[in-house]
Amino acid sequence: MGDVFHYLIDGTSGIVTGGVDGKALVAGVCSKGQVGKGYMIGQRTDLEALLGVGPLVDRVRDMLVTGGQDPYLVAVPVKGQPCGYISALSQHGDGSPATLSGYPAQNADVLVRVSTAGALGTAELEVSLDGGKTYAEPVTSATQHVLGDTGVTLIFASDAELEVGTSYACSVRCPVGPVYRTGDADSPMVEVGEASGGAVLAGAELVVQIVRGGTLNEGTFRLSTDGGDSFERTRTIPVDGKYRLPGFGVVLTFPAGTYAAGTTYTCRLLPPAPSIVDVLDALESPLAIHDVEFVYVVGESDSVDWLAAQAKAEELWGQQRPTYFKMETRLPYDHEDMSDFAAWLLSERQGIAARFVTVCPQWGEVVDTTGQARLRNAAGLQAGRVMAIPVQRAAGRVKDGPVSQLALPDGWEAIQPALEDAGFITARQYAGMDGTYWAGSRTLADETSDYRWEEPLRTVFRAVRLTRVAALKSLNDELGDPMRVNSQGGLAYLKANLENALDVMVGAGELAAYRIDIPVGQDIVNNGVQVEATLIGIPIIREIHLFNKYVYAGSKFDPRMTDED
């Protein structure tokens, strides 16, 4: 009954499963899409049809622009919350300090000054909500002062002593900021408000310019949403005075009256932001489906959020899925200078050690594929660059070219070195070169960690994924006789698979070399196999020192004279 029987022997061709380098999951707020659902995005995806508008859509555009020819990312919509803020309280003059409490309910530039000195109950205060242009009648001081309809309360200690001339100031901002008018003071004040039953959908720097003077249905205007860098076509002021911006969730209201040509109105819209609780909740299902290299969380964050992201990364590590997080920070508040912004960042960084988290406070004017140039965080551009390069390469490699989409804000160079030293991802400019370049890609690891930089973290995570799959081939395999040096099974097979996996990284230039050691004398039956893998990484040139000296030709210091000898 003889015949020829065929048997398939699998796993001997040297094929190694691919890593997940260059693959990202991006979570943020948008106006469309199902919260918590992962949407696979490519270069030809119609983002507005799929996700609408919002911070998530803006950052995805940034990543696609810098993410190379074939970027792979998964966008996850997250429930958003209206964005507003109460800035830090600044005190000028002597006297007892104060604190703030509340929630931003009305735009205001608060200025409280002491008009009569003394203890609480004796001293008197004057309150201005327009930055000191006008003041309300003096009121007797108390431990708590409700500041108009701003939603903010000024709090003093019960034993506070107040001195004349001392002032306390802060800014209160809602999702729709205050409207400022430049030009004809008699032109009616244009109003900006949230659409009925809705909320602000995306951030913008609104500029409304009157082109031809006149009344409703007579005068004309043009609108910019990027601070005046580009304008839409000229339109007639509507007969009912209402002009809707559905892409931003707001309505412009032109009150009845005569508008003078050239009058300009500006207003800032704050984009919605997610809470870290909502982010982590939305990520549960996508992370169970998609295996990615990093998770990029869109929206402002602080130290509490960074620690929560580190905890989630540790959880994923425990599940054999090494993944790290990229986070953003807020933009500077109104009336907050660069030094104040840097001081806030450095205070948030103190005491934080999160080796699986990177934080990018870099912001500026970002030009995207829609032709708009808006002020926003630039982490999307950096995340896209990371997707486009191999794991061992620095995002700031100068020979790869500048970040052409980003213009740095004025004064950034004064605070950039301190922020980079503290572990933040920043951008910079180099004397003698045009354009903006990413500086060192830092993580929030402590100063003694091997993973202070993003490149070692990416390289090790890739190696861990590859060697884990390679090692799994030996799980429940026969050990064989460890005393037989030429054994082709057992430990020899395990070591060969690990070496094969890491050879892929060496061949790609992601590692310089490696060493796999399986110590002898192990109690393998009871404790399993212990394997020591030493990954020899590619060094990064992070600083160059050039020493120039000048000598006269033909002198004894001319090195050519020595060469001739």
Protein Blocks (a to p, Z undefined) as FASTA:
>chain_A
ZZcdddddehilopacddfehiacdddddfedjehiacdddfklcfklmnopajklmmmm
mmmmmnojbdcdddddddddddddddddddededjddddedddfbdcddddddfbgcdeh
kaccdddfehomaccddddddfbdcehjnopacdddfkbccdehiacddddddfbdcddd
ehjfkbccddddddehiacfbdcddddddfbgcdehkbccdddfehomaccddddddfkl
pacdfknopacdddeddddehiacddddddddddfklmmmmmmmmmmmpccfbdcdeddd
dfklmmmmmmmmmmmmmnopacddddddddddehiafklmmmmmmmmmgopacfkbccdf
bgcddddfkopacdddfklmmmmmmmmpcfkbcfklmknopafkbccdehklmmmmmmmm
nopacddddehiacjdddddddfbdfkbcklpfklmmmmmmmmmmmmmmmmmmgoiaebj
aklmklcghjlmmmmmmmmmmmmmmmnopafbdcddddehiafklnopaddddddddddd
fbdcdddddddehiaklmklmmmZZ
